[in-house]
Amino acid sequence: MTSNQQVIELNGESIDATDVSSVADLIEQKNMTGGRFVVVVNDEVVPKSSWAQTSINAGDKVDIMSPISGG
């Protein structure tokens, strides 16, 4: 691993997120732009309106989940 590599945990798996600076970047990089998702960074829910401003840093734990509706 080089010192420039940024590793994060995404949905329980370690990934290289070197080219990712925000939640919005991560969503785009993973080609998930067309769906509805709940994003949690380090156990904090991130509203969609804040995705572009929410930084992703080395060591962060990110979960991206589809919302579940019930009745």
MOPAC internal coordinates of N, CA, C and O (Angstrom, degrees):
PM7 1SCF
backbone

  N    0.0000 0     0.00 0     0.00 0    0    0    0
  C    1.4550 1     0.00 0     0.00 0    1    0    0
  C    1.5287 1   108.34 1     0.00 0    2    1    0
  O    1.2310 1   120.37 1   -47.24 1    3    2    1
  N    1.3166 1   116.91 1   132.76 1    3    2    1
  C    1.4513 1   121.31 1   178.26 1    5    3    2
  C    1.5156 1   109.74 1   -87.46 1    6    5    3
  O    1.2310 1   120.84 1   -17.97 1    7    6    5
  N    1.3184 1   115.99 1   162.03 1    7    6    5
  C    1.4629 1   119.62 1  -179.15 1    9    7    6
  C    1.5274 1   111.87 1   -70.07 1   10    9    7
  O    1.2310 1   119.90 1   163.41 1   11   10    9
  N    1.3411 1   117.80 1   -16.59 1   11   10    9
  C    1.4604 1   121.03 1   179.18 1   13   11   10
  C    1.5228 1   112.65 1   -84.96 1   14   13   11
  O    1.2310 1   120.05 1   170.09 1   15   14   13
  N    1.3192 1   117.50 1    -9.91 1   15   14   13
  C    1.4562 1   121.18 1  -176.81 1   17   15   14
  C    1.5283 1   110.08 1   -77.21 1   18   17   15
  O    1.2310 1   121.04 1   -43.44 1   19   18   17
  N    1.3244 1   115.63 1   136.56 1   19   18   17
  C    1.4647 1   122.36 1   178.35 1   21   19   18
  C    1.5227 1   107.61 1  -114.43 1   22   21   19
  O    1.2310 1   120.47 1   -70.50 1   23   22   21
  N    1.3195 1   116.71 1   109.50 1   23   22   21
  C    1.4569 1   121.20 1  -178.48 1   25   23   22
  C    1.5202 1   108.90 1  -102.33 1   26   25   23
  O    1.2310 1   121.24 1   -48.84 1   27   26   25
  N    1.3377 1   115.23 1   131.16 1   27   26   25
  C    1.4594 1   121.51 1   175.21 1   29   27   26
  C    1.5249 1   107.96 1  -126.40 1   30   29   27
  O    1.2310 1   120.84 1   -13.05 1   31   30   29
  N    1.3235 1   116.00 1   166.95 1   31   30   29
  C    1.4615 1   120.93 1   173.38 1   33   31   30
  C    1.5195 1   107.66 1  -102.97 1   34   33   31
  O    1.2310 1   120.79 1   -60.95 1   35   34   33
  N    1.3276 1   116.10 1   119.05 1   35   34   33
  C    1.4630 1   122.02 1   179.50 1   37   35   34
  C    1.5182 1   108.45 1  -116.61 1   38   37   35
  O    1.2310 1   120.83 1   -64.79 1   39   38   37
  N    1.3164 1   116.02 1   115.21 1   39   38   37
  C    1.4674 1   121.59 1  -179.66 1   41   39   38
  C    1.5250 1   111.70 1    50.74 1   42   41   39
  O    1.2310 1   120.87 1  -138.33 1   43   42   41
  N    1.3368 1   115.93 1    41.67 1   43   42   41
  C    1.4588 1   121.44 1   175.05 1   45   43   42
  C    1.5129 1   115.94 1    87.04 1   46   45   43
  O    1.2310 1   119.52 1   179.23 1   47   46   45
  N    1.3398 1   118.52 1    -0.77 1   47   46   45
  C    1.4565 1   122.01 1  -179.83 1   49   47   46
  C    1.5188 1   110.47 1  -119.83 1   50   49   47
  O    1.2310 1   120.57 1   -41.62 1   51   50   49
  N    1.3291 1   116.51 1   138.38 1   51   50   49
  C    1.4588 1   120.71 1   176.36 1   53   51   50
  C    1.5198 1   109.14 1   -75.28 1   54   53   51
  O    1.2310 1   120.94 1   -49.47 1   55   54   53
  N    1.3412 1   115.81 1   130.53 1   55   54   53
  C    1.4669 1   120.46 1   178.09 1   57   55   54
  C    1.5232 1   109.05 1  -134.38 1   58   57   55
  O    1.2310 1   121.29 1   -23.24 1   59   58   57
  N    1.3287 1   115.15 1   156.76 1   59   58   57
  C    1.4624 1   121.23 1   173.42 1   61   59   58
  C    1.5213 1   108.05 1   -82.58 1   62   61   59
  O    1.2310 1   120.66 1   -60.52 1   63   62   61
  N    1.3088 1   116.35 1   119.48 1   63   62   61
  C    1.4655 1   121.50 1  -179.94 1   65   63   62
  C    1.5251 1   110.06 1  -120.35 1   66   65   63
  O    1.2310 1   120.86 1  -142.05 1   67   66   65
  N    1.3253 1   115.96 1    37.95 1   67   66   65
  C    1.4595 1   121.38 1  -176.53 1   69   67   66
  C    1.5219 1   112.49 1   -58.21 1   70   69   67
  O    1.2310 1   119.98 1   142.55 1   71   70   69
  N    1.3331 1   117.64 1   -37.45 1   71   70   69
  C    1.4644 1   121.19 1  -177.57 1   73   71   70
  C    1.5215 1   113.00 1   -92.69 1   74   73   71
  O    1.2310 1   120.20 1  -164.58 1   75   74   73
  N    1.3220 1   117.22 1    15.42 1   75   74   73
  C    1.4633 1   122.28 1  -177.43 1   77   75   74
  C    1.5221 1   109.09 1  -110.83 1   78   77   75
  O    1.2310 1   120.53 1   -54.22 1   79   78   77
  N    1.3411 1   116.60 1   125.78 1   79   78   77
  C    1.4631 1   119.13 1   177.19 1   81   79   78
  C    1.5202 1   112.52 1  -116.37 1   82   81   79
  O    1.2310 1   120.41 1   165.52 1   83   82   81
  N    1.3475 1   116.81 1   -14.48 1   83   82   81
  C    1.4665 1   119.63 1  -178.35 1   85   83   82
  C    1.5266 1   109.85 1  -145.45 1   86   85   83
  O    1.2310 1   121.10 1   -12.27 1   87   86   85
  N    1.3184 1   115.51 1   167.73 1   87   86   85
  C    1.4647 1   120.53 1   175.17 1   89   87   86
  C    1.5269 1   109.72 1   -58.09 1   90   89   87
  O    1.2310 1   119.99 1   137.89 1   91   90   89
  N    1.3243 1   117.63 1   -42.11 1   91   90   89
  C    1.4678 1   121.00 1   179.58 1   93   91   90
  C    1.5283 1   111.15 1   -59.56 1   94   93   91
  O    1.2310 1   120.06 1   139.09 1   95   94   93
  N    1.3322 1   117.50 1   -40.91 1   95   94   93
  C    1.4678 1   121.14 1   176.98 1   97   95   94
  C    1.5236 1   111.09 1   -61.29 1   98   97   95
  O    1.2310 1   120.72 1   137.04 1   99   98   97
  N    1.3282 1   116.24 1   -42.96 1   99   98   97
  C    1.4604 1   120.70 1  -179.16 1  101   99   98
  C    1.5264 1   111.10 1   -64.05 1  102  101   99
  O    1.2310 1   120.35 1   135.33 1  103  102  101
  N    1.3262 1   116.93 1   -44.67 1  103  102  101
  C    1.4669 1   121.59 1   178.21 1  105  103  102
  C    1.5314 1   109.90 1   -59.06 1  106  105  103
  O    1.2310 1   120.61 1   135.78 1  107  106  105
  N    1.3285 1   116.44 1   -44.22 1  107  106  105
  C    1.4673 1   120.91 1  -179.79 1  109  107  106
  C    1.5236 1   111.14 1   -66.47 1  110  109  107
  O    1.2310 1   120.35 1   135.07 1  111  110  109
  N    1.3415 1   116.93 1   -44.93 1  111  110  109
  C    1.4620 1   121.05 1  -178.86 1  113  111  110
  C    1.5319 1   111.64 1   -61.32 1  114  113  111
  O    1.2310 1   120.34 1   146.13 1  115  114  113
  N    1.3118 1   116.95 1   -33.87 1  115  114  113
  C    1.4661 1   121.29 1  -179.59 1  117  115  114
  C    1.5307 1   112.01 1   -89.41 1  118  117  115
  O    1.2310 1   120.24 1  -171.50 1  119  118  117
  N    1.3364 1   117.14 1     8.50 1  119  118  117
  C    1.4711 1   123.04 1   178.58 1  121  119  118
  C    1.5266 1   112.34 1    54.20 1  122  121  119
  O    1.2310 1   120.91 1  -135.52 1  123  122  121
  N    1.3150 1   115.87 1    44.48 1  123  122  121
  C    1.4593 1   121.70 1  -178.35 1  125  123  122
  C    1.5236 1   111.25 1  -110.92 1  126  125  123
  O    1.2310 1   119.81 1  -157.88 1  127  126  125
  N    1.3219 1   117.97 1    22.12 1  127  126  125
  C    1.4618 1   121.56 1  -172.25 1  129  127  126
  C    1.5196 1   113.97 1   -72.15 1  130  129  127
  O    1.2310 1   119.07 1   160.13 1  131  130  129
  N    1.3260 1   119.38 1   -19.87 1  131  130  129
  C    1.4562 1   120.62 1  -174.12 1  133  131  130
  C    1.5144 1   116.01 1   -88.14 1  134  133  131
  O    1.2310 1   119.97 1   169.99 1  135  134  133
  N    1.3182 1   117.67 1   -10.01 1  135  134  133
  C    1.4584 1   119.72 1  -174.05 1  137  135  134
  C    1.5126 1   113.69 1  -107.05 1  138  137  135
  O    1.2310 1   122.14 1    -0.20 1  139  138  137
  N    1.3275 1   113.52 1   179.80 1  139  138  137
  C    1.4636 1   120.64 1   174.99 1  141  139  138
  C    1.5188 1   107.53 1  -104.11 1  142  141  139
  O    1.2310 1   120.97 1   -49.31 1  143  142  141
  N    1.3340 1   115.75 1   130.69 1  143  142  141
  C    1.4504 1   120.54 1  -175.16 1  145  143  142
  C    1.5150 1   110.83 1  -138.77 1  146  145  143
  O    1.2310 1   121.94 1   -25.59 1  147  146  145
  N    1.3141 1   113.89 1   154.41 1  147  146  145
  C    1.4548 1   121.59 1   167.86 1  149  147  146
  C    1.5200 1   104.97 1  -105.26 1  150  149  147
  O    1.2310 1   120.41 1   -51.75 1  151  150  149
  N    1.3315 1   116.82 1   128.25 1  151  150  149
  C    1.4569 1   121.39 1  -179.69 1  153  151  150
  C    1.5234 1   108.74 1  -114.18 1  154  153  151
  O    1.2310 1   121.20 1   -49.83 1  155  154  153
  N    1.3367 1   115.31 1   130.17 1  155  154  153
  C    1.4579 1   122.19 1   178.74 1  157  155  154
  C    1.5229 1   107.29 1  -123.72 1  158  157  155
  O    1.2310 1   120.23 1   -55.56 1  159  158  157
  N    1.3358 1   117.16 1   124.44 1  159  158  157
  C    1.4572 1   122.45 1   177.50 1  161  159  158
  C    1.5206 1   107.50 1  -117.92 1  162  161  159
  O    1.2310 1   121.09 1   -60.69 1  163  162  161
  N    1.3268 1   115.51 1   119.31 1  163  162  161
  C    1.4688 1   121.36 1  -179.97 1  165  163  162
  C    1.5258 1   111.57 1    50.63 1  166  165  163
  O    1.2310 1   121.13 1  -132.22 1  167  166  165
  N    1.3277 1   115.44 1    47.78 1  167  166  165
  C    1.4731 1   124.03 1   176.36 1  169  167  166
  C    1.5246 1   114.33 1    68.88 1  170  169  167
  O    1.2310 1   119.79 1  -163.49 1  171  170  169
  N    1.3281 1   118.00 1    16.51 1  171  170  169
  C    1.4662 1   122.30 1   176.88 1  173  171  170
  C    1.5308 1   108.95 1  -119.25 1  174  173  171
  O    1.2310 1   120.34 1   -55.67 1  175  174  173
  N    1.3373 1   116.95 1   124.33 1  175  174  173
  C    1.4636 1   120.83 1   176.67 1  177  175  174
  C    1.5255 1   108.96 1   -66.99 1  178  177  175
  O    1.2310 1   120.87 1   -47.31 1  179  178  177
  N    1.3293 1   115.93 1   132.69 1  179  178  177
  C    1.4636 1   121.48 1   179.77 1  181  179  178
  C    1.5260 1   108.09 1  -109.37 1  182  181  179
  O    1.2310 1   119.89 1   -65.50 1  183  182  181
  N    1.3433 1   117.82 1   114.50 1  183  182  181
  C    1.4649 1   119.61 1   178.30 1  185  183  182
  C    1.5276 1   110.92 1   -64.38 1  186  185  183
  O    1.2310 1   120.76 1   -31.92 1  187  186  185
  N    1.3303 1   116.15 1   148.08 1  187  186  185
  C    1.4669 1   120.80 1  -178.75 1  189  187  186
  C    1.5255 1   111.55 1   -54.68 1  190  189  187
  O    1.2310 1   120.16 1   145.63 1  191  190  189
  N    1.3129 1   117.29 1   -34.37 1  191  190  189
  C    1.4680 1   121.04 1  -179.96 1  193  191  190
  C    1.5304 1   112.30 1   -64.52 1  194  193  191
  O    1.2310 1   119.82 1   165.26 1  195  194  193
  N    1.3306 1   117.94 1   -14.74 1  195  194  193
  C    1.4674 1   121.97 1  -178.54 1  197  195  194
  C    1.5235 1   113.37 1  -109.33 1  198  197  195
  O    1.2310 1   119.66 1  -178.13 1  199  198  197
  N    1.3307 1   118.26 1     1.87 1  199  198  197
  C    1.4607 1   120.34 1  -176.44 1  201  199  198
  C    1.5241 1   112.81 1   -56.59 1  202  201  199
  O    1.2310 1   119.55 1   136.82 1  203  202  201
  N    1.3210 1   118.46 1   -43.18 1  203  202  201
  C    1.4699 1   121.16 1  -176.91 1  205  203  202
  C    1.5257 1   112.00 1   -69.09 1  206  205  203
  O    1.2310 1   119.99 1   152.33 1  207  206  205
  N    1.3288 1   117.63 1   -27.67 1  207  206  205
  C    1.4599 1   121.50 1  -177.43 1  209  207  206
  C    1.5300 1   113.34 1   -94.93 1  210  209  207
  O    1.2310 1   119.85 1   170.35 1  211  210  209
  N    1.3342 1   117.90 1    -9.65 1  211  210  209
  C    1.4610 1   120.82 1  -176.91 1  213  211  210
  C    1.5185 1   109.81 1   -90.15 1  214  213  211
  O    1.2310 1   121.03 1   -65.48 1  215  214  213
  N    1.3331 1   115.64 1   114.52 1  215  214  213
  C    1.4626 1   121.94 1  -177.14 1  217  215  214
  C    1.5200 1   111.85 1   -72.99 1  218  217  215
  O    1.2310 1   121.42 1   -32.04 1  219  218  217
  N    1.3188 1   114.88 1   147.96 1  219  218  217
  C    1.4584 1   123.07 1   170.88 1  221  219  218
  C    1.5226 1   106.20 1  -112.43 1  222  221  219
  O    1.2310 1   120.81 1   -53.56 1  223  222  221
  N    1.3400 1   116.06 1   126.44 1  223  222  221
  C    1.4566 1   121.74 1  -177.24 1  225  223  222
  C    1.5235 1   110.25 1  -124.64 1  226  225  223
  O    1.2310 1   120.92 1   -21.88 1  227  226  225
  N    1.3289 1   115.85 1   158.12 1  227  226  225
  C    1.4613 1   121.00 1   177.95 1  229  227  226
  C    1.5208 1   109.67 1   -52.13 1  230  229  227
  O    1.2310 1   121.09 1   -44.67 1  231  230  229
  N    1.3230 1   115.51 1   135.33 1  231  230  229
  C    1.4550 1   121.35 1   178.43 1  233  231  230
  C    1.5143 1   115.01 1    88.41 1  234  233  231
  O    1.2310 1   120.01 1   172.70 1  235  234  233
  N    1.3354 1   117.59 1    -7.30 1  235  234  233
  C    1.4658 1   120.16 1   179.64 1  237  235  234
  C    1.5261 1   110.64 1   -65.84 1  238  237  235
  O    1.2310 1   121.41 1   -31.23 1  239  238  237
  N    1.3284 1   114.91 1   148.77 1  239  238  237
  C    1.4662 1   122.39 1   174.23 1  241  239  238
  C    1.5187 1   106.97 1  -106.78 1  242  241  239
  O    1.2310 1   120.74 1   -62.79 1  243  242  241
  N    1.3356 1   116.19 1   117.21 1  243  242  241
  C    1.4594 1   121.91 1  -177.10 1  245  243  242
  C    1.5282 1   108.91 1  -120.66 1  246  245  243
  O    1.2310 1   121.02 1   -47.90 1  247  246  245
  N    1.3175 1   115.66 1   132.10 1  247  246  245
  C    1.4596 1   121.55 1   173.54 1  249  247  246
  C    1.5192 1   107.87 1  -121.45 1  250  249  247
  O    1.2310 1   120.62 1   -49.24 1  251  250  249
  N    1.3271 1   116.42 1   130.76 1  251  250  249
  C    1.4596 1   122.61 1   176.12 1  253  251  250
  C    1.5208 1   106.50 1  -120.22 1  254  253  251
  O    1.2310 1   121.09 1   -61.18 1  255  254  253
  N    1.3297 1   115.52 1   118.82 1  255  254  253
  C    1.4628 1   120.51 1  -174.07 1  257  255  254
  C    1.5174 1   110.37 1  -131.30 1  258  257  255
  O    1.2310 1   121.11 1   -30.17 1  259  258  257
  N    1.3200 1   115.49 1   149.83 1  259  258  257
  C    1.4623 1   120.70 1   171.47 1  261  259  258
  C    1.5203 1   107.79 1   -78.61 1  262  261  259
  O    1.2310 1   120.28 1   -43.01 1  263  262  261
  N    1.3309 1   117.07 1   136.99 1  263  262  261
  C    1.4659 1   118.64 1   178.54 1  265  263  262
  C    1.5300 1   110.33 1   -67.03 1  266  265  263
  O    1.2310 1   121.18 1   -33.20 1  267  266  265
  N    1.3112 1   115.34 1   146.80 1  267  266  265
  C    1.4638 1   121.61 1   178.66 1  269  267  266
  C    1.5155 1   107.66 1  -111.89 1  270  269  267
  O    1.2310 1   121.07 1   -54.60 1  271  270  269
  N    1.3135 1   115.57 1   125.40 1  271  270  269
  C    1.4630 1   118.28 1   177.97 1  273  271  270
  C    1.5211 1   108.88 1  -103.17 1  274  273  271
  O    1.2310 1   121.65 1   -32.98 1  275  274  273
  N    1.2846 1   114.45 1   147.02 1  275  274  273
  C    1.4588 1   119.63 1  -178.90 1  277  275  274
  C    1.5120 1   110.39 1  -133.74 1  278  277  275
  O    1.2310 1   121.78 1    -0.93 1  279  278  277
  N    1.2919 1   114.21 1   179.07 1  279  278  277
  C    1.4478 1   115.94 1  -179.37 1  281  279  278
  C    1.4970 1   112.59 1  -149.56 1  282  281  279
  O    1.2310 1   120.10 1   180.00 1  283  282  281

